[in-house]
Each structure stands twice: as C-alpha cells, then as structure tokens.
Amino acid sequence: MNIPIVEMILRSGWVARVILIILGVFSVITWAVIFNRFFYLGRASRGNKLFLKKYSGIKALVEIEKMDRTLLGSPIGRLGTKGVGEFKRILDDSASHIGIRDWSFFIQNQFAIALERIDTAFSEMSRRLDSGLILLAISSSVCPFLGLLGTVWGIMDSFYEIGNQGSASLPVVAPGIAEALVVTLVGLAVAIPAVLFYNYFVHRVDRVENEMDEFKSLMFSHLKRDILGVLYRDKQGTTPIG
C-alpha cells in the first residue's frame, strides 16, 4: 500500500531529507520532554498537596522529619526538610556561642542566614521544575523556521525544473511543491505540540512555585516561633532574649 506522505519524503531532495532528519530529532526530544515534565509536575503537585495536609497537623517544625519519604521528596517537602536543617543549625550555633550579650542581634542574624539558605533551596527546586522547558521553547521557534526553509527550497526546486525543462506542467513542478509541503507539515507537527505544552507546563510550574512560596513564608514563621520558644526556655533566668 502506497502512503502519500511516505512517497513524498522518499522523492524529496537531499536538503529536504536533512531538514526532515533534524525535525525528527527535535520531535523525539520534544516528546521526551513532554512526557517527562507531565509526570514530574503531576507527582510534584500531588506530593505538595499531601505534604501540606500532613503539615497542617504538626505542632513542632522538627516533626517534618517523621513524615513519609514520599512526602519529603515533594518540592514543598524538600523546603520543609531544609527548614528543619536550619532550625537545628541555629540551635547548635546558639549553644556553641558562649557569652553572647546581644541575643536579639544574634538571633536576627541567624534568621537572615536561614532565610537566605531557604531561598537558595527554593531557587534550586524552581530550576528543577523548569528543567526541559527551554528545549520546548527552542523546538517551538526553530522547527517552523526549518519548515519555512524547506518550503523555500522546494519552491526553488520547482522553478529550477521549470527553467531546466522549459515547462511549467504539473509533473515538472509537483516534486518541488510536494517537498515544500511535506517539510512544512512536519515542521508544524513538531512545533505546535511544543508551543501548546510549553504554555501548559509554564502554568503548572507557576502554580507549584506559588504553593512553595506560600509554604516558605508559613514555614519560616514556624521556624522563628519554635526557635524563640526553645531559646526562651533555655535562657530564661539568665540572659533575656530581645
């Protein structure tokens, strides 16, 4: 059985074939990124919701460590783990610094360091969420250009054959037109999914990052409350905490 699109590809010139091979590579990369991001962002969103549900029931920040590893593997779970790490670090630093006179300055400085490190962890997770999207953006912009290049080349082939054979009959111009058509269609077939899924994933990433940002503020307030509570109990009767 003869398939028209396959016949057009087989009859196309070497330039069109090279372009089609490049488009094929872009297609494989595009769909690999699409499937990867689809499942990754789906897991991240579900993990965030489950973690937040569990987090709403805890009283002390360190209880985050007792959560299931699956929950701690979510973006918000990783932020929570980072927050617990900073909580412990601040307590260790406060215990190792003897003779501190201005506890207010010390604690505020420790909070600033903790926030900076949590923000760094936030940025690293944001980069993970955005991973691969640049490839979709490249595919959506390059593939139409390659399709246009193939279209122009096919039309040029048609004009060359007209001049070479001295005839503008359909059998003369058909191969060049078919070559232009098939490259254009393949270019659009690769670019359109890349554009659609890029916009979809950007929306999903923004939503996950908004959840992370809200949790970061909530967790940092929780961290400060727990730190001040612990240090107040440890220092009361000796050095007041401002």
C-alpha positions as CSV (number, residue, x, y, z in Angstrom):
1,M,0.0,0.0,0.0
2,N,1.4,3.3,-1.0
3,I,1.3,6.1,1.6
4,P,1.4,9.6,0.0
5,I,3.3,11.3,2.8
6,V,6.0,8.5,2.7
7,E,6.2,8.7,-1.1
8,M,6.7,12.5,-0.9
9,I,9.5,12.0,1.7
10,L,11.2,9.4,-0.4
11,R,11.1,11.6,-3.5
12,S,12.3,14.7,-1.7
13,G,15.8,16.1,-2.3
14,W,18.8,15.8,0.0
15,V,18.2,19.2,1.5
16,A,14.6,18.4,2.5
17,R,15.8,15.0,3.8
18,V,18.4,16.7,6.0
19,I,15.8,19.1,7.3
20,L,13.4,16.2,8.0
21,I,16.0,14.3,9.9
22,I,16.7,17.4,12.1
23,L,12.9,17.8,12.6
24,G,12.7,14.1,13.6
25,V,15.4,14.7,16.2
26,F,13.5,17.7,17.5
27,S,10.3,15.6,17.6
28,V,11.9,12.9,19.7
29,I,13.4,15.5,22.1
30,T,10.1,17.4,22.3
31,W,8.0,14.4,23.2
32,A,10.6,13.1,25.6
33,V,10.5,16.4,27.5
34,I,6.7,16.5,27.3
35,F,6.3,13.1,28.9
36,N,9.0,13.7,31.5
37,R,7.5,17.1,32.6
38,F,4.0,15.8,32.5
39,F,4.7,13.0,35.0
40,Y,7.2,15.0,37.1
41,L,4.9,18.0,37.6
42,G,2.0,15.7,38.3
43,R,3.9,14.0,41.1
44,A,5.2,17.3,42.4
45,S,1.6,18.8,42.6
46,R,0.2,15.7,44.3
47,G,3.1,15.5,46.7
48,N,2.7,19.1,47.7
49,K,-1.0,18.7,48.5
50,L,-0.4,15.6,50.6
51,F,2.5,17.2,52.4
52,L,0.5,20.4,53.2
53,K,-2.3,18.3,54.5
54,K,0.1,16.5,56.8
55,Y,1.9,19.7,57.8
56,S,-1.3,21.3,58.9
57,G,-1.5,18.8,61.8
58,I,2.0,19.2,63.2
59,K,3.0,21.5,66.1
60,A,6.8,21.5,66.1
61,L,8.8,22.0,62.9
62,V,11.0,19.0,63.6
63,E,8.0,16.7,63.2
64,I,8.5,17.1,59.5
65,E,11.3,14.6,59.7
66,K,8.8,11.9,60.8
67,M,6.8,12.3,57.6
68,D,6.9,9.6,54.8
69,R,9.9,9.9,52.5
70,T,7.5,10.2,49.5
71,L,6.1,13.4,51.0
72,L,9.6,14.7,51.9
73,G,10.5,14.2,48.2
74,S,8.0,16.7,47.0
75,P,9.2,20.3,46.3
76,I,7.5,21.6,49.5
77,G,8.7,18.6,51.4
78,R,12.3,19.4,50.4
79,L,11.8,23.0,51.6
80,G,10.4,21.7,54.9
81,T,13.5,19.5,55.3
82,K,15.7,22.5,54.6
83,G,13.8,24.4,57.2
84,V,14.3,21.7,59.8
85,G,18.0,21.7,59.0
86,E,18.2,25.5,59.6
87,F,16.3,25.1,62.8
88,K,18.9,22.6,64.1
89,R,21.8,24.7,62.9
90,I,20.5,27.8,64.7
91,L,20.1,25.9,68.0
92,D,23.6,24.4,67.6
93,D,25.1,27.8,66.9
94,S,23.3,29.3,69.9
95,A,24.7,26.6,72.1
96,S,28.2,26.9,70.9
97,H,28.3,30.7,71.3
98,I,29.0,31.5,75.0
99,G,28.8,34.9,76.5
100,I,26.6,36.5,73.9
101,R,25.4,39.8,75.1
102,D,23.0,40.9,72.4
103,W,20.8,37.9,71.8
104,S,18.4,40.0,69.7
105,F,21.1,40.8,67.1
106,F,22.4,37.2,67.2
107,I,19.0,35.7,66.5
108,Q,18.1,38.2,63.8
109,N,21.4,37.4,62.1
110,Q,20.7,33.7,62.3
111,F,17.2,34.2,60.9
112,A,18.7,36.2,57.9
113,I,21.2,33.4,57.2
114,A,18.4,30.8,57.4
115,L,16.1,32.7,55.0
116,E,19.0,33.1,52.5
117,R,19.7,29.4,52.5
118,I,16.0,28.5,52.2
119,D,15.7,30.9,49.3
120,T,18.7,29.2,47.7
121,A,17.0,25.8,48.1
122,F,13.8,27.4,46.6
123,S,15.7,28.6,43.6
124,E,17.3,25.2,43.0
125,M,13.9,23.5,43.1
126,S,12.5,26.1,40.7
127,R,15.3,25.2,38.3
128,R,14.3,21.5,38.5
129,L,10.7,22.4,37.8
130,D,11.7,24.5,34.8
131,S,14.1,21.8,33.5
132,G,13.5,20.9,29.9
133,L,11.1,23.8,29.2
134,I,13.9,25.7,27.4
135,L,14.1,22.8,24.9
136,L,10.4,23.1,24.2
137,A,10.8,26.8,23.6
138,I,13.7,26.2,21.2
139,S,11.7,23.5,19.4
140,S,8.7,25.7,19.0
141,S,10.8,28.5,17.5
142,V,13.3,26.5,15.4
143,C,11.0,23.9,13.8
144,P,8.8,26.4,12.0
145,F,11.9,28.1,10.6
146,L,13.2,24.8,9.4
147,G,9.8,24.1,7.8
148,L,9.9,27.5,6.1
149,L,13.4,26.8,4.9
150,G,12.3,23.5,3.4
151,T,9.3,25.3,1.8
152,V,11.5,27.9,0.1
153,W,13.9,25.2,-1.0
154,G,11.1,23.1,-2.5
155,I,9.8,26.2,-4.4
156,M,13.2,26.9,-5.7
157,D,13.5,23.3,-6.9
158,S,10.2,23.8,-8.8
159,F,11.5,27.0,-10.5
160,Y,14.8,25.2,-11.3
161,E,12.9,22.4,-13.0
162,I,10.8,24.8,-15.0
163,G,13.8,26.5,-16.3
164,N,15.7,23.3,-16.9
165,Q,12.8,21.6,-18.8
166,G,11.2,24.6,-20.2
167,S,7.8,23.6,-19.0
168,A,5.6,24.5,-16.0
169,S,3.4,21.4,-16.2
170,L,2.3,19.6,-13.1
171,P,4.7,16.7,-13.4
172,V,7.6,19.2,-13.5
173,V,6.6,21.3,-10.5
174,A,4.9,18.6,-8.5
175,P,8.1,17.2,-6.8
176,G,9.2,20.6,-5.6
177,I,5.8,21.5,-4.3
178,A,5.4,18.1,-2.6
179,E,8.8,18.6,-1.0
180,A,7.8,22.1,0.3
181,L,4.5,20.8,1.5
182,V,5.8,17.8,3.5
183,V,8.6,19.8,5.2
184,T,6.1,22.5,6.1
185,L,3.7,20.0,7.6
186,V,6.4,18.1,9.6
187,G,7.8,21.4,10.9
188,L,4.3,22.4,12.1
189,A,3.6,19.0,13.5
190,V,6.7,19.3,15.7
191,A,6.3,23.0,16.7
192,I,2.6,23.0,17.6
193,P,2.8,20.4,20.4
194,A,6.0,22.2,21.7
195,V,4.1,25.5,21.9
196,L,1.0,24.1,23.5
197,F,2.8,22.0,26.1
198,Y,5.3,24.8,26.9
199,N,2.5,27.1,27.8
200,Y,0.7,24.4,29.8
201,F,3.9,23.5,31.7
202,V,4.7,27.1,32.5
203,H,1.3,27.5,34.0
204,R,1.8,24.3,36.1
205,V,5.2,25.4,37.2
206,D,3.9,28.8,38.3
207,R,1.2,27.1,40.3
208,V,3.7,24.8,42.1
209,E,6.1,27.7,42.7
210,N,3.2,29.8,44.2
211,E,2.5,26.9,46.6
212,M,6.1,26.7,47.5
213,D,6.3,30.4,48.1
214,E,3.3,30.4,50.4
215,F,4.7,27.4,52.3
216,K,8.1,29.1,52.6
217,S,6.6,32.1,54.4
218,L,4.5,29.8,56.6
219,M,7.4,27.6,57.5
220,F,9.8,30.4,58.2
221,S,7.3,31.9,60.7
222,H,7.0,28.4,62.2
223,L,10.8,28.2,62.4
224,K,11.1,31.6,64.2
225,R,8.4,30.7,66.6
226,D,10.0,27.4,67.5
227,I,13.5,28.9,67.8
228,L,12.4,31.7,70.1
229,G,10.4,29.3,72.2
230,V,13.3,26.9,72.7
231,L,15.8,29.7,73.4
232,Y,13.5,31.5,75.7
233,R,13.1,28.3,77.8
234,D,16.9,27.8,77.8
235,K,17.8,31.3,78.6
236,Q,15.1,32.5,80.9
237,G,16.5,33.5,84.2
238,T,20.0,34.1,82.7
239,T,20.1,36.2,79.6
240,P,16.9,37.7,78.3
241,I,16.2,37.5,74.6
242,G,15.1,40.8,73.0
